[in-house]
Amino acid sequence: MTPAAIVAIPPAMTDALPTPRPGITDIQAYTPGKAGAEGVANPVKLSANENILGCSPLAREAYVAAAVNLAQYPDGRGAALRAALADHYRLEPNRLILGCGTDEIFALLNQVYLCAGDNIVQGQWGFGAYAIGARANEGEVRFAPERHYRIDVDAMLAAIDERTRLVFLANPANPTGTFITEAEVQRLHAGLPPNVLLVLDGAYAEFNTDPGFDDGLKLARDAHNIVVTHTFSKLHGLAALRVGWAYAPAAVADAVERIRPPFNTSIPAQAAAVAALADTEFQARALALVEQWRPWLTQQLAGLGLDVTPSSANFMMMEFPATPGKTAAQAEAFLASRGLILRGLAGYGLDNHLRVTIGLEEHNRAVVDALAAFMAA
Ligand SMILES: Cc1ncc(COP(=O)(O)O)c(C=O)c1O
């Protein structure tokens, strides 16, 4: 059949065609950070908050060794990884959920808890995946205004009504890099109706060294309505393998388990994640790199006249001045032409901002040099 024959459907027949459920075709598909720049060989990708050091060599070895098992289905419950996580974080194994990235866990939670017309609450600049999952289930997405790109607990609480089922909080947040303290998370939780599930997304939690911060695992232990998520994509550098996990109340874990795709984490991914968790030396190196360059990059970018939002993650966000010729989009193109791929944030409604992953010394210096040239031009 030719493409023309596929398209030419008599108007009277359109009602009979497969039709997505309401709202699906209004969803803006997630736009990942760019990986390349036209005409530039081997650009440096600083657009997706990945681990610039790669991954643990032990994780890579485990992944390669798992190649002998490709004909087999994985252990759907991921017993070895579940046991390793339970042991590492001192958690009850039956309260863990494993996902094809934490993205899948957000999608499953939305699917389990939202009926059409229910809503989720998230910060104004909240991570895009939460809203996609909610809308896919005919849920409404409520954005609570933030102050200085930081979650405002009162605004989050004010956005909640009797149809709210889930509150999503990335802490630290993406794309802003900001965080709220343990005390603020406690206040948010204390203000929630008991039937609202608080999802604390700790994708970048390990990078936050502030003494007032906590990822929420402690708080979740005795709560019936808190889920804490973590990912192997950032600190552990295993984004390609798609492994995320959550610590949930037993009843939540049980509900998710009923609809979870049975083999959602693969054998090589489970094996690599177990090895990565044990490689504390690699983790320490990754954290030290961010610790070393985050303050330097913040200071240098601010020195160029950019409004840098203080970050607690492995990336940072900067705003460009409202000067013609100096827009974020122009800076993004300028940097790309020099082989540096940053993340434009227009999709988040942050039209004049860029986000940059903290890189190796040479990457960070190259970003600062390129932006200095851009701002001076
Ligand atoms: C805040 C936040 N949560 C979750 C994720 C997704 O992580 P995963 O790779 O585990 O799906 C990301 C990825 O960029 C993120 O920024």
The ligand as a MOL file (V3000), in Angstrom:
LIG
                    3D

  0  0  0     0  0            999 V3000
M  V30 BEGIN CTAB
M  V30 COUNTS 16 16 0 0 0
M  V30 BEGIN ATOM
M  V30 1 C 14.4760 14.9960 38.1410 0
M  V30 2 C 14.6640 13.7450 37.3550 0
M  V30 3 N 14.0420 12.6530 37.7520 0
M  V30 4 C 14.1670 11.4950 37.0590 0
M  V30 5 C 14.9310 11.4340 35.9190 0
M  V30 6 C 14.9230 10.1900 35.0810 0
M  V30 7 O 15.7780 9.2690 35.5060 0
M  V30 8 P 15.8150 7.8250 34.8560 0
M  V30 9 O 16.9590 7.8290 33.9220 0
M  V30 10 O 15.9940 6.9360 36.0290 0
M  V30 11 O 14.5110 7.5490 34.1620 0
M  V30 12 C 15.6240 12.5440 35.4760 0
M  V30 13 C 16.4380 12.4790 34.2570 0
M  V30 14 O 16.9380 13.4030 33.7210 0
M  V30 15 C 15.4820 13.7390 36.2250 0
M  V30 16 O 16.0860 14.8530 35.8220 0
M  V30 END ATOM
M  V30 BEGIN BOND
M  V30 1 1 1 2
M  V30 2 1 2 3
M  V30 3 2 2 15
M  V30 4 2 3 4
M  V30 5 1 4 5
M  V30 6 1 5 6
M  V30 7 2 5 12
M  V30 8 1 6 7
M  V30 9 1 7 8
M  V30 10 2 8 9
M  V30 11 1 8 10
M  V30 12 1 8 11
M  V30 13 1 12 13
M  V30 14 1 12 15
M  V30 15 2 13 14
M  V30 16 1 15 16
M  V30 END BOND
M  V30 END CTAB
M  END
